[in-house]
């Protein structure tokens, strides 16, 4: 090996290293997409709020909405051995619902905009009374909750044990009891509403693991969720419940396939017409009858009249009559088998929600959130390349975005900062659609062009400024860092090559990897470009 070959080997090694890193990142995203459950945790509540009483409708974090019934009640955050907990006391019953008002899970008009299928889970402890969690709570025209028809998973406890029940309020309940259900013990309670109108309630912890299920043919519309506590009427004791954590998991599952089978019945009507001619001969004998009356006078006193009737055969007439009789016989047959069965399959896909943008703008109905959704669903998701890239992207995005969204709800300053940062992204998406418009007759190519424009502009607008700032700081300190564009450029070329192969062979796996490589490498190129230009001017 000669010295002249060493620089080339170094370049080859760097190119291989960069390509390998990008490939590993892509494969990591792909692995997350393949192995990810079709669920996303969008809310984790730890009740780390100020220790005090919350007397109004707006409870802790101004996210919990409190509705007491009875003359004595208290909603407060207290600090215990379990940490910060939410404590509710009532002399009758009380309800605390998460995000029951605008701008959380409802729009300005009071319409519910939260998830349709979800699981709500709470870690709780009963001191007395009967309590649990409630889901699909409706909002009345006065803004108050309507519990009738909602689903409730609740339990009670005593020294001998207690019972766990699942019911649709206003209907009978499913119940299981256990000697391990007791007051003063912490348990997890969850309520899950799935497709197919399946409601699953579960209680576990401290020796208890119970699951109850019901299928509701007439479910209530989607609605809110929260905590419910009722006093102990038999002992005339207050209902007291402690809650130290709550989770909301949105179910964003695979496509739901509805299959409609059409069976054709064939009806055959056969009509047979029979015409018969009937000939009848009629013979008529005509007889002539003549009556002769003769009167004879006998003297002057008597008259004798004689009448004689003579019948003679005059003639015989024969008449022949021919009649046509037509009879129609109709025979109807309905053939059901063998029948032709036509099966039509319609696939309905529920797309994931834009969590960070929804939290930033306060509603899924905000124009900015709708614009992001329209770009995704109306353009990208209609192509093979776009669908596979979004599969990989969602696995990455939903691994951290719920926590950012939760932080937005709790921090107005962060929410304003993120809201401001989204506006350039909206401009980028609009610009990419204009750039892809000439290629619209070839949707896959249009999606590729749009992806290149979006990722390049994201790198230029969001990543280039901090990179340039770091480079200038290092330069002022006397350190020189050389950025080379050839490595991400080669990675981009490899990504485009794999993209072409994936399109030709319709390989979803390769498309996820190649599209991720294209996006990452083009972002890196654009992010490094301003700094590289300054480096070139400095060198000259």
C-alpha positions as CSV (number, residue, x, y, z in Angstrom):
1,X,0.0,0.0,0.0
2,X,1.5,3.3,-1.1
3,X,1.4,6.7,0.7
4,X,-0.6,8.1,-2.3
5,X,-3.4,5.7,-1.5
6,X,-3.8,6.7,2.1
7,X,-5.9,9.9,1.5
8,X,-8.2,8.0,-0.7
9,X,-8.6,5.3,1.9
10,X,-9.3,7.9,4.6
11,X,-12.0,9.5,2.4
12,X,-13.5,6.0,1.7
13,X,-13.4,5.2,5.4
14,X,-15.2,8.5,6.3
15,X,-17.8,8.0,3.6
16,X,-18.4,4.4,4.9
17,X,-18.7,5.6,8.5
18,X,-21.2,8.4,7.6
19,X,-23.3,6.0,5.5
20,X,-23.2,3.4,8.2
21,X,-24.4,5.9,10.8
22,X,-27.2,7.1,8.6
23,X,-28.1,3.5,7.8
24,X,-28.2,2.6,11.5
25,X,-30.3,5.5,12.3
26,X,-32.7,4.6,9.5
27,X,-32.8,1.0,10.7
28,X,-33.4,2.0,14.2
29,X,-36.4,4.1,13.1
30,X,-37.6,1.2,11.0
31,X,-37.3,-1.3,13.9
32,X,-39.3,1.0,16.1
33,X,-42.0,1.2,13.4
34,X,-42.2,-2.5,13.0
35,X,-42.1,-3.4,16.6
36,X,-44.1,-0.4,18.0
37,X,-47.5,-1.1,19.5
38,X,-50.3,0.7,17.8
39,X,-50.8,2.9,20.7
40,X,-49.4,6.2,21.9
41,X,-49.3,7.6,25.4
42,X,-50.4,11.2,25.1
43,X,-50.8,12.2,28.7
44,X,-48.9,11.2,31.9
45,X,-50.1,13.1,35.0
46,X,-48.0,13.0,38.1
47,X,-49.9,15.7,40.1
48,X,-46.6,17.6,40.9
49,X,-48.6,20.8,41.6
50,X,-48.6,23.3,44.5
51,X,-49.7,21.7,47.7
52,X,-53.0,23.4,48.4
53,X,-56.8,23.1,48.1
54,X,-58.4,23.7,44.7
55,X,-61.9,25.0,45.5
56,X,-63.2,25.9,42.0
57,X,-64.1,24.1,38.8
58,X,-60.6,24.4,37.5
59,X,-58.5,22.0,39.5
60,X,-54.8,21.1,39.6
61,X,-52.9,22.4,36.6
62,X,-56.1,24.1,35.3
63,X,-56.4,20.8,33.4
64,X,-58.7,18.9,35.9
65,X,-62.3,20.1,36.0
66,X,-64.0,19.4,39.3
67,X,-67.7,18.7,39.8
68,X,-68.8,18.0,43.4
69,X,-72.3,17.0,44.7
70,X,-73.1,17.3,48.3
71,X,-72.7,19.9,51.0
72,X,-69.2,18.9,52.1
73,X,-66.3,18.3,49.6
74,X,-62.6,19.1,49.1
75,X,-60.2,18.8,46.2
76,X,-56.6,19.2,47.1
77,X,-53.0,18.3,46.4
78,X,-51.2,16.8,49.4
79,X,-47.7,15.4,49.9
80,X,-47.5,11.8,51.3
81,X,-45.1,8.9,51.4
82,X,-46.2,8.2,47.8
83,X,-45.2,11.8,46.8
84,X,-47.6,14.4,45.5
85,X,-51.2,13.0,45.3
86,X,-54.6,14.3,44.4
87,X,-57.0,13.9,47.2
88,X,-60.8,14.1,46.9
89,X,-63.3,14.1,49.8
90,X,-67.1,14.2,49.4
91,X,-70.1,13.8,51.6
92,X,-72.1,12.5,48.6
93,X,-70.2,12.1,45.4
94,X,-67.7,14.0,43.3
95,X,-66.2,13.9,39.8
96,X,-62.9,15.3,38.5
97,X,-62.5,15.1,34.7
98,X,-59.2,15.6,32.8
99,X,-59.3,18.3,30.0
100,X,-63.1,18.7,30.2
101,X,-63.0,22.3,28.8
102,X,-61.4,24.4,26.1
103,X,-58.6,24.4,25.0
104,X,-57.7,20.9,26.1
105,X,-60.0,18.2,24.8
106,X,-62.8,20.5,23.6
107,X,-62.9,23.3,21.0
108,X,-64.3,26.8,21.7
109,X,-67.8,25.6,20.8
110,X,-67.7,22.8,23.4
111,X,-67.3,20.0,20.9
112,X,-65.2,17.0,22.0
113,X,-62.0,16.8,19.9
114,X,-60.1,14.1,21.9
115,X,-59.4,10.5,20.9
116,X,-62.2,8.1,20.1
117,X,-60.5,4.9,21.2
118,X,-58.3,5.1,24.2
119,X,-57.3,3.6,27.6
120,X,-57.4,5.7,30.8
121,X,-55.4,4.3,33.7
122,X,-55.1,5.6,37.2
123,X,-53.1,4.6,40.3
124,X,-55.4,5.1,43.2
125,X,-56.1,4.3,46.8
126,X,-59.5,4.4,48.6
127,X,-59.7,5.4,52.2
128,X,-63.5,5.0,52.4
129,X,-66.5,5.0,50.1
130,X,-66.6,3.6,46.6
131,X,-64.6,5.0,43.7
132,X,-62.8,4.5,40.4
133,X,-62.6,5.9,36.9
134,X,-65.2,7.0,34.4
135,X,-64.8,7.3,30.6
136,X,-67.0,8.7,27.7
137,X,-68.6,11.4,29.8
138,X,-70.8,13.6,27.7
139,X,-71.0,17.4,28.1
140,X,-74.5,18.9,28.4
141,X,-75.6,22.2,26.8
142,X,-74.9,23.9,30.1
143,X,-71.3,22.7,30.0
144,X,-71.9,20.3,32.9
145,X,-71.0,16.6,32.7
146,X,-73.6,14.0,31.9
147,X,-72.6,10.7,33.4
148,X,-75.6,8.6,32.4
149,X,-74.5,6.1,29.7
150,X,-70.8,6.5,30.5
151,X,-68.6,3.6,31.5
152,X,-67.5,3.2,35.2
153,X,-64.8,0.9,36.6
154,X,-64.9,1.2,40.4
155,X,-64.3,-0.7,43.6
156,X,-64.8,-0.6,47.3
157,X,-63.0,-2.4,50.2
158,X,-63.1,-3.5,53.8
159,X,-61.4,-5.9,56.1
160,X,-62.9,-9.0,54.5
161,X,-62.2,-7.8,51.0
162,X,-64.1,-5.8,48.3
163,X,-65.5,-6.0,44.8
164,X,-64.5,-4.5,41.5
165,X,-67.2,-3.7,39.0
166,X,-67.7,-2.5,35.4
167,X,-70.9,-0.9,34.4
168,X,-72.5,1.4,31.9
169,X,-74.3,3.9,34.1
170,X,-78.0,3.2,34.0
171,X,-77.5,-0.5,33.3
172,X,-76.5,-3.7,35.1
173,X,-72.8,-4.2,36.1
174,X,-70.3,-7.0,35.8
175,X,-68.7,-7.6,39.2
176,X,-65.9,-9.7,40.7
177,X,-64.8,-9.8,44.3
178,X,-61.5,-10.5,46.0
179,X,-60.3,-10.7,49.6
180,X,-57.3,-8.6,48.6
181,X,-59.3,-5.5,47.7
182,X,-59.0,-3.4,50.8
183,X,-59.1,0.2,51.9
184,X,-55.7,1.8,52.3
185,X,-54.0,-0.2,49.5
186,X,-52.8,1.2,46.2
187,X,-54.1,-0.3,43.0
188,X,-54.0,0.4,39.2
189,X,-57.4,0.7,37.6
190,X,-57.9,1.1,33.8
191,X,-60.8,1.4,31.4
192,X,-60.2,0.7,27.7
193,X,-62.6,1.4,24.9
194,X,-61.7,-0.5,21.7
195,X,-63.0,-0.9,18.2
196,X,-65.9,-3.3,18.0
197,X,-67.4,-1.4,21.0
198,X,-65.4,-3.5,23.5
199,X,-65.0,-2.1,26.9
200,X,-62.3,-3.7,29.1
201,X,-61.8,-2.8,32.8
202,X,-58.9,-4.0,34.7
203,X,-57.7,-3.7,38.3
204,X,-54.3,-5.0,39.5
205,X,-51.7,-4.6,42.3
206,X,-51.4,-5.8,45.9
207,X,-52.5,-9.4,45.1
208,X,-55.3,-8.4,42.8
209,X,-55.6,-8.9,39.1
210,X,-59.1,-8.8,37.8
211,X,-60.4,-8.1,34.2
212,X,-64.0,-7.4,33.2
213,X,-65.3,-7.1,29.6
214,X,-68.5,-6.0,28.0
215,X,-69.6,-5.4,24.4
216,X,-72.0,-2.5,24.0
217,X,-74.1,-2.5,20.9
218,X,-75.3,1.0,21.6
219,X,-72.2,2.9,22.9
220,X,-72.3,6.6,23.9
221,X,-70.5,9.1,21.7
222,X,-66.8,9.8,22.4
223,X,-66.3,12.0,25.5
224,X,-64.2,12.9,28.5
225,X,-62.7,10.8,31.3
226,X,-61.8,11.2,34.9
227,X,-62.1,10.1,38.6
228,X,-65.3,9.4,40.4
229,X,-65.8,9.0,44.2
230,X,-69.0,8.2,46.1
231,X,-69.7,8.2,49.9
232,X,-70.4,5.1,51.9
233,X,-74.2,5.4,52.4
234,X,-74.4,2.3,54.6
235,X,-71.9,3.6,57.1
236,X,-72.7,7.3,56.5
237,X,-69.0,7.9,55.9
238,X,-67.3,10.3,53.5
239,X,-65.9,9.1,50.2
240,X,-62.1,9.7,50.2
241,X,-59.8,8.8,47.3
242,X,-56.1,9.4,46.6
243,X,-54.7,9.5,43.1
244,X,-50.9,9.7,42.4
245,X,-50.7,9.2,38.6
246,X,-52.8,8.9,35.5
247,X,-52.1,7.9,32.0
248,X,-54.0,8.3,28.7
249,X,-53.1,5.9,25.9
250,X,-54.6,6.6,22.5
251,X,-55.2,3.6,20.4
252,X,-54.0,4.2,16.8
253,X,-54.3,0.7,15.4
254,X,-53.9,-0.9,12.1
255,X,-56.4,-0.4,9.4
256,X,-59.9,-1.5,10.2
257,X,-61.3,-3.6,7.4
258,X,-65.0,-3.8,6.7
259,X,-66.0,-6.5,4.4
260,X,-69.4,-6.4,2.6
261,X,-70.5,-9.6,0.9
262,X,-73.2,-9.3,-1.8
263,X,-74.9,-12.5,-2.8
264,X,-76.9,-12.4,-6.0
265,X,-80.2,-14.3,-6.3
266,X,-81.4,-15.1,-9.8
267,X,-85.2,-15.4,-10.5
268,X,-86.3,-17.1,-13.7
269,X,-89.9,-16.8,-14.8
270,X,-91.0,-19.3,-17.5
271,X,-94.3,-18.8,-19.3
272,X,-95.9,-21.5,-21.4
273,X,-98.9,-20.8,-23.6
274,X,-101.1,-23.7,-24.8
275,X,-103.7,-23.1,-27.5
276,X,-106.4,-25.7,-28.2
277,X,-109.0,-25.8,-30.9
278,X,-112.3,-27.5,-30.0
279,X,-114.8,-28.4,-32.8
280,X,-118.4,-29.0,-31.9
281,X,-121.2,-30.2,-34.2
282,X,-124.8,-29.0,-33.5
283,X,-127.7,-30.7,-35.2
284,X,-131.1,-28.9,-35.2
285,X,-134.3,-30.5,-36.4
286,X,-136.9,-28.0,-37.5
287,X,-140.5,-29.3,-37.3
288,X,-143.5,-27.5,-38.8
289,X,-146.7,-27.6,-36.8
290,X,-150.0,-26.6,-38.5
291,X,-153.2,-26.1,-36.7
292,X,-156.5,-26.3,-38.6
293,X,-159.7,-25.1,-37.0
294,X,-163.0,-26.0,-38.5
295,X,-166.4,-24.7,-37.3
296,X,-169.7,-26.4,-38.2
297,X,-173.0,-25.0,-37.3
298,X,-175.6,-27.6,-36.4
299,X,-179.0,-26.0,-36.6
300,X,-179.7,-22.8,-34.9
301,X,-178.9,-23.9,-31.4
302,X,-175.5,-25.6,-31.6
303,X,-172.1,-24.9,-33.0
304,X,-169.4,-27.6,-33.1
305,X,-165.7,-26.5,-33.5
306,X,-163.1,-29.1,-34.4
307,X,-159.4,-28.4,-34.2
308,X,-156.7,-30.6,-35.7
309,X,-153.0,-30.2,-35.3
310,X,-150.7,-31.7,-37.8
311,X,-146.9,-31.9,-37.3
312,X,-144.6,-32.5,-40.2
313,X,-140.8,-32.8,-40.3
314,X,-139.7,-30.0,-42.4
315,X,-135.9,-30.1,-42.4
316,X,-132.8,-31.0,-40.4
317,X,-130.0,-28.3,-40.0
318,X,-126.4,-29.2,-38.9
319,X,-124.1,-26.5,-37.5
320,X,-120.4,-27.0,-36.9
321,X,-118.7,-24.6,-34.3
322,X,-114.9,-24.4,-33.8
323,X,-113.6,-22.6,-30.6
324,X,-110.0,-21.8,-29.7
325,X,-109.0,-22.1,-26.0
326,X,-105.7,-20.5,-25.0
327,X,-104.2,-21.4,-21.6
328,X,-101.0,-19.8,-20.2
329,X,-99.0,-21.7,-17.6
330,X,-96.4,-19.5,-15.7
331,X,-93.6,-21.2,-13.8
332,X,-91.3,-19.1,-11.5
333,X,-88.0,-20.5,-10.1
334,X,-85.6,-18.6,-7.7
335,X,-82.1,-19.9,-7.8
336,X,-80.0,-19.0,-4.7
337,X,-77.3,-21.6,-5.1
338,X,-75.1,-21.7,-6.8
339,X,-74.9,-18.0,-6.4
340,X,-72.2,-15.5,-7.3
341,X,-70.7,-13.8,-4.3
342,X,-69.0,-10.4,-4.7
343,X,-66.9,-9.3,-1.8
344,X,-65.9,-5.7,-1.5
345,X,-63.3,-4.7,1.1
346,X,-63.1,-1.2,2.3
347,X,-60.1,-0.3,4.6
348,X,-60.6,2.5,7.0
349,X,-57.4,3.9,8.5
350,X,-57.4,6.2,11.5
351,X,-54.4,8.5,11.2
352,X,-52.4,9.5,14.3
353,X,-53.0,12.9,15.9
354,X,-50.6,15.9,15.7
355,X,-49.9,16.0,19.4
356,X,-47.3,18.9,19.6
357,X,-49.2,21.2,17.2
358,X,-52.5,20.4,18.9
359,X,-51.1,21.4,22.3
360,X,-49.5,24.5,20.8
361,X,-52.6,25.9,19.1
362,X,-55.1,24.5,21.6
363,X,-57.3,22.4,19.3
364,X,-57.2,19.9,16.6
365,X,-59.6,22.2,14.7
366,X,-57.1,25.1,14.6
367,X,-56.2,26.0,11.0
368,X,-52.5,25.4,11.5
369,X,-53.1,21.9,12.8
370,X,-55.5,21.2,9.9
371,X,-52.8,22.4,7.4
372,X,-50.3,19.9,8.8
373,X,-52.9,17.1,8.7
374,X,-53.9,18.0,5.2
375,X,-50.3,17.8,4.0
376,X,-49.9,14.4,5.6
377,X,-53.2,12.8,4.7
378,X,-54.0,14.6,1.5
379,X,-50.6,14.4,-0.1
380,X,-47.9,12.3,1.5
381,X,-50.1,9.3,2.6
382,X,-51.4,8.8,-0.9
383,X,-48.1,7.6,-2.2
384,X,-46.2,4.3,-1.5
385,X,-43.0,6.2,-0.5
386,X,-44.9,8.6,1.7
387,X,-46.9,5.9,3.6
388,X,-43.7,4.0,4.4
389,X,-41.8,7.0,5.4
390,X,-44.6,8.1,7.8
391,X,-44.6,4.6,9.3
392,X,-40.9,5.1,10.2
393,X,-41.4,8.7,11.2
394,X,-44.4,8.0,13.5
395,X,-42.4,5.4,15.4
396,X,-39.8,8.0,16.1
397,X,-42.2,11.0,16.7
398,X,-44.6,9.2,19.1
399,X,-41.7,8.0,21.2
400,X,-41.2,11.5,22.6
401,X,-43.9,13.9,21.4
402,X,-46.5,13.0,24.2
403,X,-44.1,14.3,26.8
404,X,-43.5,17.5,24.9
405,X,-47.3,18.0,24.5
406,X,-47.8,17.4,28.2
407,X,-45.1,20.0,29.0
408,X,-46.8,22.5,26.7
409,X,-50.1,22.1,28.5
410,X,-48.3,22.9,31.8
411,X,-46.0,25.7,30.6
412,X,-47.6,28.6,28.6
413,X,-44.2,30.0,27.7
414,X,-43.1,26.8,26.2
415,X,-46.4,26.5,24.3
416,X,-45.9,30.0,22.8
417,X,-42.3,29.2,21.8
418,X,-43.3,26.0,20.0
419,X,-46.3,27.7,18.4
420,X,-43.9,30.3,17.0
421,X,-41.5,27.7,15.7
422,X,-44.3,25.9,13.8
423,X,-45.1,28.8,11.5
424,X,-41.8,28.4,9.4
425,X,-42.7,24.7,9.0
426,X,-46.1,25.6,7.6
427,X,-44.4,27.9,5.1
428,X,-41.9,25.1,4.2
429,X,-44.8,22.6,3.6
430,X,-46.6,25.1,1.3
431,X,-43.4,25.8,-0.6
432,X,-42.7,22.0,-1.1
433,X,-46.2,21.5,-2.5
434,X,-45.6,24.2,-5.1
435,X,-42.2,22.6,-5.9
436,X,-43.9,19.2,-6.3
437,X,-46.8,20.4,-8.4
438,X,-45.0,20.0,-11.9
439,X,-44.4,16.4,-11.0
440,X,-48.0,15.6,-9.9
441,X,-48.7,13.3,-12.9
442,X,-46.1,11.0,-11.3
443,X,-47.1,10.9,-7.6
444,X,-44.1,9.0,-6.3
445,X,-41.7,11.5,-7.9
446,X,-43.8,14.4,-6.6
447,X,-43.5,12.9,-3.0
448,X,-39.7,12.5,-3.4
449,X,-39.3,16.1,-4.6
450,X,-41.5,17.4,-1.8
451,X,-39.5,15.4,0.7
452,X,-36.2,16.8,-0.5
453,X,-37.5,20.3,-0.4
454,X,-39.0,19.9,3.1
455,X,-36.0,18.2,4.7
456,X,-33.5,20.6,3.0
457,X,-35.4,23.7,4.2
458,X,-35.8,22.2,7.7
459,X,-32.1,21.8,7.9
460,X,-31.5,25.3,6.5
461,X,-33.9,27.1,8.8
462,X,-33.9,25.1,12.0
463,X,-30.4,23.4,12.1
464,X,-28.1,25.7,10.2
465,X,-28.2,28.7,12.6
466,X,-27.1,26.7,15.7
467,X,-24.4,24.9,13.7
468,X,-23.1,28.2,12.3
469,X,-23.2,29.7,15.8
470,X,-21.1,26.9,17.3
471,X,-18.6,27.1,14.4
472,X,-18.2,30.9,14.9
473,X,-17.6,30.4,18.7
474,X,-15.0,27.7,18.0
475,X,-13.4,29.9,15.4
476,X,-13.1,32.8,17.9
477,X,-11.5,30.5,20.4
478,X,-8.9,29.6,17.8
479,X,-10.2,26.1,17.0
480,X,-10.8,25.2,13.4
481,X,-13.4,22.7,12.5
482,X,-13.8,21.7,8.8
483,X,-17.2,20.6,7.6
484,X,-17.2,18.4,4.6
485,X,-20.3,18.1,2.4
486,X,-19.2,15.1,0.5
487,X,-20.1,12.5,3.1
488,X,-23.8,13.5,3.5
489,X,-23.9,13.9,-0.3
490,X,-22.7,10.4,-0.9
491,X,-25.2,9.2,1.7
492,X,-28.0,11.0,-0.2
493,X,-26.9,9.4,-3.4
494,X,-27.1,6.0,-1.8
495,X,-30.5,6.8,-0.4
496,X,-31.8,7.8,-3.8
497,X,-30.4,4.6,-5.3
498,X,-32.2,2.5,-2.6
499,X,-35.3,4.6,-3.1
500,X,-35.4,3.6,-6.8
501,X,-34.9,-0.1,-6.0
502,X,-37.6,0.0,-3.4
503,X,-40.0,1.6,-5.9
504,X,-39.2,-1.0,-8.6
505,X,-39.7,-4.0,-6.3
506,X,-42.4,-2.3,-4.0
507,X,-40.3,-3.2,-1.0
508,X,-41.8,-1.5,2.1
509,X,-38.7,-2.3,4.3
510,X,-36.3,-0.8,1.8
511,X,-38.5,2.2,1.3
512,X,-38.6,3.0,5.0
513,X,-34.8,2.8,5.2
514,X,-34.1,4.7,2.0
515,X,-36.6,7.5,2.6
516,X,-35.2,8.0,6.1
517,X,-31.6,8.1,4.7
518,X,-32.8,10.7,2.1
519,X,-34.4,12.9,4.7
520,X,-31.5,12.7,7.2
521,X,-28.8,13.3,4.6
522,X,-30.5,16.2,2.9
523,X,-31.2,17.8,6.2
524,X,-27.5,17.4,7.1
525,X,-26.4,18.9,3.7
526,X,-28.6,22.0,4.1
527,X,-27.7,22.5,7.7
528,X,-23.9,22.4,6.9
529,X,-24.1,24.5,3.7
530,X,-24.0,28.0,5.2
531,X,-21.0,27.2,7.4
532,X,-19.3,25.5,4.5
533,X,-19.7,28.6,2.4
534,X,-18.1,30.7,5.1
535,X,-15.3,28.2,5.4
536,X,-14.6,28.5,1.7
537,X,-14.6,32.3,1.8
538,X,-12.2,32.3,4.7
539,X,-9.9,29.9,2.9
540,X,-9.8,32.1,-0.2
